[in-house]
């Protein structure tokens, strides 16, 4: 199986790649949080979601993809009270009629201390 790491200017916070192109067909983006320059940026759920999606789509862009290429999304919230605000921002980022499949679950905690939202996606690759 071919696996090509997506090169971005951010470092992973552990032994994983921020993104992988598998078999030239799919781009897997690891769970992203509200991080800027290696630091967690706490804010309202909508603000954090906006920053998370900027990070997700920066990785997708480095792989030659756009938001319209996303086919699957996993959203992890530490408090479902953040759902409506997260969802409103998410809808703003998607091209009309191109909503991917998605699961949204509440979790007790996320791997990075302080995170309250994490988003991971799978996109169809543009590469041949």
Secondary structure, DSSP 8 states (H G I E B T S, - for coil): --EEE---SS--SSSS-SEEEETTTEEEEEEE-SEETTEE----HHHHHHHHHHHHHHHHHHTT--GGGEEEEEEEES-GGGHHHHHHHHHHHS-TT---EEEEEE-S--SSTT--EEEEEEEE----
